[in-house]
Amino acid sequence: MAPCCLEIEMSVKELETAIADLSREEQDELAEWHDRHLEAQWDQQIARDGAAGRLNGLLAEARADIGAGRRKTL
């Protein structure tokens, strides 16, 4: 652990209480951070799945649908 950082362990209940004590602006800031955090996790998972070949079946299916004219314009 870096010397500048504190290690704090909290239960979910303690986190809920701490969040409830935040101002509305701080809760909004936390929600935005959490959204970015979840998006980054999703991106990392998709990248891992792609690198491991777990998306190859979906890609082949999509290419077959396109080749057969089964597609919709988004």
BAFI-3210 file (N, C-alpha, C; in Angstrom, 3 decimals, decimal comma, padded with zeros to 6 digits):
// residues 74
n [1|2|3|4|5|6|7|8|9|10|11|12|13|14|15|16|17|18|19|20|21|22|23|24|25|26|27|28|29|30|31|32|33|34|35|36|37|38|39|40|41|42|43|44|45|46|47|48|49|50|51|52|53|54|55|56|57|58|59|60|61|62|63|64|65|66|67|68|69|70|71|72|73|74]
n.u [000,849|000,511|002,258|000,746|-001,857|-004,838|-005,997|-009,121|-011,666|-015,009|-018,301|-021,081|-023,403|-022,322|-021,248|-023,619|-024,798|-022,869|-023,031|-025,656|-025,332|-024,005|-023,981|-026,433|-025,150|-022,677|-023,541|-024,477|-022,042|-020,708|-022,393|-021,956|-019,227|-019,421|-020,913|-019,031|-017,038|-018,323|-018,756|-016,103|-015,316|-016,998|-016,050|-013,456|-014,065|-015,316|-013,131|-011,397|-012,959|-013,100|-010,382|-009,987|-011,442|-014,103|-016,142|-016,246|-018,156|-020,500|-019,690|-019,319|-021,941|-023,204|-021,912|-022,802|-025,549|-025,517|-024,429|-026,516|-028,406|-029,943|-030,389|-030,715|-031,011|-029,586]
n.v [-001,186|002,217|004,877|007,157|006,530|005,461|002,518|001,330|-000,545|-001,322|-002,335|-003,313|-002,198|-000,111|001,407|002,109|003,756|005,795|006,819|007,744|009,888|011,722|014,808|015,851|016,593|015,316|012,675|012,484|012,821|010,517|008,576|009,059|008,411|005,696|004,705|005,129|003,410|000,877|000,769|000,671|-001,791|-003,468|-002,981|-004,036|-006,728|-007,469|-007,112|-009,105|-011,377|-011,254|-011,534|-014,102|-015,535|-016,016|-014,617|-015,289|-017,033|-015,480|-013,429|-014,839|-015,659|-013,174|-012,274|-014,217|-013,674|-011,088|-011,666|-013,170|-011,309|-010,690|-008,270|-005,234|-001,745|000,401]
n.w [000,000|-000,770|000,904|001,170|001,365|003,033|004,587|004,756|006,081|005,565|006,342|004,265|005,306|006,829|004,774|003,424|005,358|005,523|002,924|002,917|004,585|003,044|001,163|-001,277|-003,640|-003,312|-003,293|-005,910|-007,259|-006,389|-007,523|-010,248|-010,390|-009,753|-011,913|-013,994|-013,084|-013,217|-015,982|-016,892|-015,836|-017,309|-019,923|-019,651|-019,159|-021,575|-023,280|-022,272|-022,777|-025,570|-026,259|-025,370|-027,137|-026,697|-027,882|-030,478|-031,627|-031,588|-033,283|-035,693|-036,131|-036,472|-038,780|-040,579|-040,594|-041,692|-044,194|-045,230|-045,564|-043,395|-041,504|-039,650|-039,973|-037,720]
ca.u [000,000|001,270|002,254|-000,196|-003,220|-005,352|-006,763|-010,320|-012,623|-016,355|-019,342|-022,062|-024,296|-021,591|-021,194|-024,949|-024,971|-021,974|-023,588|-026,858|-024,892|-023,433|-024,892|-026,988|-024,105|-021,697|-024,173|-024,455|-020,657|-020,452|-023,142|-021,246|-018,012|-019,811|-021,258|-017,775|-016,375|-019,000|-018,482|-014,725|-015,307|-017,654|-015,105|-012,373|-014,594|-015,491|-011,793|-010,912|-013,740|-012,670|-009,034|-010,070|-012,206|-015,467|-017,103|-016,109|-019,423|-021,415|-019,189|-019,630|-023,391|-023,514|-021,438|-023,705|-026,799|-025,265|-024,274|-027,810|-029,334|-030,757|-029,866|-031,541|-030,276|-029,807]
ca.v [000,000|003,455|005,551|008,274|006,018|004,788|001,304|001,371|-001,598|-000,990|-003,262|-002,710|-001,362|001,116|002,185|002,674|004,863|006,877|007,409|008,495|011,119|012,641|015,795|015,421|016,778|014,249|011,426|012,528|012,588|009,097|007,810|009,206|007,600|004,287|004,407|005,016|002,207|-000,287|000,774|000,220|-003,232|-004,096|-002,905|-004,985|-008,082|-007,689|-007,274|-010,435|-012,376|-011,209|-012,092|-015,543|-016,171|-016,327|-013,874|-015,736|-017,596|-014,369|-012,748|-015,688|-015,592|-011,853|-012,243|-015,062|-012,918|-010,003|-012,294|-013,661|-010,170|-010,560|-007,211|-004,050|-000,500|000,983]
ca.w [000,000|-000,840|002,206|001,198|001,352|004,220|004,323|005,583|005,776|006,017|005,927|003,350|006,120|007,157|003,536|003,202|006,309|005,100|001,699|003,296|005,252|002,067|000,575|-002,562|-004,639|-003,123|-003,738|-007,376|-007,660|-006,145|-008,524|-011,517|-010,290|-009,785|-013,312|-014,747|-012,578|-013,803|-017,422|-017,079|-015,577|-018,463|-021,035|-019,376|-019,331|-023,016|-023,848|-021,880|-023,513|-026,968|-026,356|-025,100|-028,201|-026,279|-028,704|-031,862|-032,082|-031,865|-034,470|-036,850|-036,331|-037,021|-040,173|-041,371|-040,748|-042,644|-045,509|-045,680|-045,683|-042,181|-040,652|-039,532|-039,813|-036,377]
c.u [000,888|001,193|001,241|-001,642|-003,587|-006,098|-007,923|-011,231|-013,963|-017,302|-020,274|-022,987|-023,613|-021,464|-022,534|-025,178|-024,115|-022,514|-024,816|-026,493|-024,265|-024,467|-025,405|-025,925|-023,054|-022,260|-024,195|-023,059|-020,288|-021,153|-022,457|-019,967|-018,355|-020,192|-019,999|-017,023|-016,993|-018,751|-017,071|-014,619|-015,905|-016,694|-013,973|-012,845|-014,777|-014,133|-011,225|-011,639|-013,327|-011,307|-009,039|-010,885|-013,646|-016,540|-017,094|-017,414|-020,426|-020,995|-019,509|-021,120|-023,793|-023,087|-022,339|-025,029|-026,638|-025,163|-025,579|-028,840|-030,242|-030,114|-030,814|-030,609|-030,609|-029,966]
c.v [001,242|004,185|006,679|007,826|005,364|003,542|001,279|000,248|-001,216|-002,076|-002,541|-001,784|-000,043|002,012|002,853|003,884|006,054|007,584|008,246|009,826|012,125|013,667|015,245|015,518|015,674|012,898|011,355|012,234|011,114|008,234|007,886|008,381|006,122|003,863|004,225|003,739|000,951|-000,377|000,260|-001,288|-003,987|-004,115|-003,917|-006,424|-008,414|-007,906|-008,652|-011,528|-012,421|-011,852|-013,613|-016,278|-016,485|-015,584|-014,339|-016,303|-016,511|-013,614|-013,537|-015,643|-014,260|-011,755|-013,074|-014,337|-011,795|-010,559|-012,772|-012,536|-010,017|-009,535|-006,038|-002,834|000,064|002,463]
c.w [000,000|000,502|002,298|001,394|002,679|003,800|005,306|005,137|006,389|005,544|004,955|004,132|006,485|005,928|003,256|004,101|005,898|003,864|002,019|003,955|004,284|001,616|-000,759|-003,663|-004,535|-003,551|-005,259|-007,904|-007,488|-007,194|-009,887|-011,514|-010,426|-011,200|-014,151|-014,355|-013,199|-015,305|-017,703|-016,841|-016,760|-019,652|-020,863|-019,585|-020,803|-023,674|-023,507|-022,653|-024,976|-027,151|-026,164|-026,156|-027,851|-027,077|-030,154|-032,421|-032,434|-033,122|-035,736|-037,167|-036,958|-038,489|-041,084|-041,613|-041,764|-044,057|-046,099|-045,810|-044,476|-041,240|-040,662|-039,395|-038,449|-036,454]
res [m|a|p|c|c|l|e|i|e|m|s|v|k|e|l|e|t|a|i|a|d|l|s|r|e|e|q|d|e|l|a|e|w|h|d|r|h|l|e|a|q|w|d|q|q|i|a|r|d|g|a|a|g|r|l|n|g|l|l|a|e|a|r|a|d|i|g|a|g|r|r|k|t|l]
***
